[in-house]
Amino acid sequence: MLELKKVSRLFGGLQALHQVDMHVLEGRIVGLIGPNGAGKTTLINNISGLDHPTSGTIHFEGREIHNLPPHRITGLGIARTYQNIRLFGEMTVLENLLISQHGRGQATVFDSLVFTPRFRAEERRLKDAALQLLERFQLAGMAHLLAGNLPYGDQRRLEMARALATGPKLLLLDEPTAGMNPIETEQLGEQILRLRDEQLTVLVIEHDMSLIHQVCDEIYVLNFGQIIAHGTPDVIKHNPQVIEAYLGREEDAELAGG
């Protein structure tokens, strides 16, 4: 589904990514881990169109996307969340999901101006879809609250729901459990596993190794902008390079794996 070949990104003299190869198969949950500054968010930015590679190619479902703008990439079926929450804080929880669905509507400007039956039917359909997502993420009771007033964990869940509202085929999650407690993290992990059951493909950046081991089919490890390991969670857990670069001492790795 998603294929990166020799992707590099230079910022002046800084090599943020170097010759990155990655292949994400449809219907899989793939983890991307690595120490701070390894280039993980830069890689996600290059996939989602917020940034573009200096060299190399990115294909999604066989189509080159590495030079496309973000809205075009979203339209092809890639959605993402952000390490730093980017909700519309002065809009309600429900409005955040409705605005995310604007690209899925078929009504014309004329339909909206004269409030045609087609427009009203579409508005009901999109609202129902948004409410279903809020129910799924235990946010239905907060639908009419301002998003910026939600507790941090609820904002995280809302951002994930908002990404899903675009109807993606591939979901990019950038540290989705940051700031969550262990119970919230496990619950979100169950949500991610449910997405895979529904045939959604997920690429997740995460520092919480309990989540990585809970949900991922395979893991890529990035260090200093380069992929240093790739394999199943059990293989990565015992990889000496990974232990040294990311997990620290071997006993720390055992604890991280649970």
C-alpha positions in Angstrom: 0.0 0.0 0.0 2.7 2.5 1.1 6.2 2.2 -0.3 9.2 4.5 0.5 12.4 4.1 -1.6 15.7 5.7 -0.7 13.9 8.7 1.0 16.3 11.4 2.2 15.6 14.8 3.6 18.2 17.5 4.1 17.7 20.7 6.1 20.7 22.8 5.1 23.6 20.7 6.3 21.5 18.5 8.6 20.6 15.0 7.2 17.2 14.4 8.9 16.5 11.3 6.8 18.9 9.1 4.9 18.0 6.5 2.3 14.9 5.3 4.1 13.2 2.2 2.7 9.8 1.2 4.1 6.9 -1.0 2.9 3.6 -0.9 4.7 1.2 -3.6 3.6 -2.5 -3.1 3.5 -4.4 -4.2 6.6 -1.3 -4.1 8.9 -0.4 -2.0 11.9 3.2 -0.9 11.5 5.2 0.8 14.3 7.9 3.4 13.8 10.1 3.8 16.8 13.4 5.5 17.7 15.0 8.0 20.1 14.1 11.7 20.1 15.5 13.5 17.1 15.7 10.2 15.0 13.6 11.7 12.2 10.2 10.0 12.9 8.0 13.0 12.6 10.0 14.3 9.6 9.2 11.0 7.9 5.5 11.3 8.7 5.5 14.9 7.4 7.0 13.7 4.1 4.4 11.0 3.7 1.5 13.3 4.5 2.7 16.2 2.3 3.6 18.7 5.0 7.2 18.3 3.8 8.8 16.7 0.7 11.9 14.5 0.3 15.2 16.0 -1.0 15.5 12.7 -2.9 13.8 9.3 -3.1 10.2 8.4 -3.8 7.0 7.7 -1.9 4.2 5.7 -3.5 0.7 5.1 -2.2 -1.3 2.4 -3.9 1.1 2.6 -6.8 0.9 6.4 -7.2 3.7 8.8 -6.6 2.8 11.2 -3.8 6.1 12.6 -2.6 5.5 16.0 -4.4 1.8 16.3 -3.7 0.3 18.9 -1.3 -1.4 17.7 1.9 -5.0 18.2 0.7 -4.3 16.0 -2.4 -2.8 13.3 -0.2 -5.7 13.4 2.2 -8.1 13.1 -0.8 -6.2 9.9 -1.9 -6.9 8.3 1.5 -4.1 9.2 4.0 -5.0 10.9 7.3 -2.9 11.7 10.3 -2.7 13.0 13.8 -0.1 15.2 15.3 2.4 15.0 18.1 1.2 18.4 19.2 -2.6 18.5 19.2 -4.1 20.6 16.4 -7.8 20.7 17.1 -10.0 23.7 16.4 -10.2 24.7 20.1 -13.0 27.3 19.7 -15.2 24.9 17.8 -17.3 22.2 19.4 -16.3 18.6 19.5 -19.0 17.8 16.9 -18.0 20.7 14.6 -14.4 19.4 14.6 -15.6 16.2 13.1 -18.1 17.8 10.7 -15.4 20.1 9.2 -13.1 17.2 8.7 -15.7 15.6 6.4 -16.1 18.5 4.0 -14.1 16.7 1.3 -16.6 13.8 1.5 -19.7 15.8 0.6 -21.3 15.8 -2.9 -23.7 18.8 -2.5 -22.9 21.9 -4.6 -22.7 25.5 -3.5 -26.1 26.0 -5.0 -27.5 23.2 -2.8 -26.1 24.8 0.3 -27.3 28.3 -0.6 -30.9 27.2 -1.2 -30.9 24.4 1.4 -32.0 21.7 -1.1 -33.3 18.3 -0.1 -29.9 16.9 -1.3 -28.0 19.2 1.0 -30.2 18.4 4.0 -29.9 14.7 3.4 -26.1 15.0 3.1 -25.9 17.1 6.2 -27.8 14.5 8.2 -25.6 11.7 6.8 -22.4 13.5 7.8 -23.7 14.4 11.2 -24.8 10.8 11.9 -21.3 9.6 10.8 -19.7 12.1 13.2 -21.9 11.1 16.1 -21.0 7.4 15.5 -17.3 8.3 15.7 -17.9 10.2 18.9 -19.8 7.3 20.4 -16.9 5.0 19.4 -14.4 7.1 21.2 -16.5 7.7 24.3 -17.0 11.4 23.4 -20.7 11.5 22.5 -21.6 13.2 25.8 -19.1 16.0 25.0 -20.4 16.7 21.4 -21.4 20.3 22.2 -18.4 21.2 24.4 -15.6 23.3 23.0 -12.8 21.1 21.9 -10.2 23.3 23.6 -11.9 22.7 27.0 -11.6 18.9 26.9 -9.2 17.1 29.2 -5.9 16.2 27.4 -6.7 12.5 27.0 -10.1 13.3 25.4 -8.5 15.8 23.1 -6.1 13.0 21.9 -9.1 10.7 21.2 -10.9 13.5 19.4 -7.9 14.1 17.2 -7.9 10.5 16.2 -11.7 10.5 15.6 -11.2 13.6 13.4 -8.6 11.9 11.3 -11.0 8.9 10.8 -13.8 11.3 9.8 -11.9 11.9 6.5 -12.5 8.3 5.6 -8.9 7.2 5.2 -7.4 4.0 3.9 -4.1 4.7 5.8 -3.9 6.3 9.2 -0.7 7.9 10.4 -0.6 8.3 14.2 2.2 10.5 15.7 2.5 9.6 19.4 -1.2 9.1 19.9 -0.9 8.2 23.6 1.3 11.1 24.7 0.0 12.4 28.1 -2.3 9.4 28.6 -2.3 7.2 31.7 -1.8 3.4 31.3 -5.5 2.6 31.3 -6.2 5.2 28.6 -3.3 3.9 26.6 -4.5 0.3 26.7 -8.0 1.5 25.7 -6.7 3.4 22.7 -4.6 0.4 21.8 -7.9 -1.6 21.6 -9.3 1.0 19.3 -6.3 0.8 17.0 -6.6 -3.0 16.9 -10.3 -2.6 16.0 -9.3 -0.4 13.1 -7.2 -3.2 11.7 -10.1 -5.6 12.0 -12.0 -3.1 9.8 -9.2 -3.3 7.2 -7.7 0.1 7.9 -3.9 0.3 7.6 -2.1 2.1 10.4 1.5 3.5 10.8 2.1 4.6 14.4 4.9 6.5 16.0 5.0 5.8 19.7 7.4 6.0 22.6 5.2 3.8 24.8 6.5 0.4 24.1 3.6 -1.3 25.8 1.3 0.1 23.1 3.8 -0.9 20.3 3.8 -4.5 21.6 0.0 -4.4 22.1 -0.9 -3.4 18.5 1.9 -3.7 16.0 2.4 -6.5 13.5 5.9 -5.2 12.6 8.2 -2.4 13.6 10.7 -0.2 11.9 13.4 1.4 14.0 14.8 4.8 13.0 18.0 6.2 14.4 19.9 9.3 13.1 17.5 9.3 10.1 18.3 5.8 9.0 16.4 2.5 9.4 18.5 0.3 11.6 16.1 -2.6 12.2 12.8 -4.1 10.9 10.9 -7.0 12.2 8.2 -8.3 14.5 7.9 -6.9 18.0 9.7 -9.9 19.5 12.5 -9.7 17.0 13.0 -6.0 17.6 12.8 -6.4 21.4 15.9 -8.5 21.4 17.9 -6.7 18.6 21.2 -5.5 20.1 21.3 -2.3 17.9 17.8 -1.3 19.0 18.5 -2.0 22.7 21.6 0.2 22.4 20.1 3.0 20.3 16.6 3.2 21.7 15.7 1.0 24.6 18.9 1.3 26.7 20.1 -1.6 28.7 18.8 -5.1 28.0 16.9 -5.3 31.3 15.1 -2.0 30.3 14.0 -3.7 27.1 12.6 -6.6 29.0 10.6 -4.3 31.2 9.4 -2.2 28.2 8.1 -5.3 26.5 6.0 -6.3 29.5 
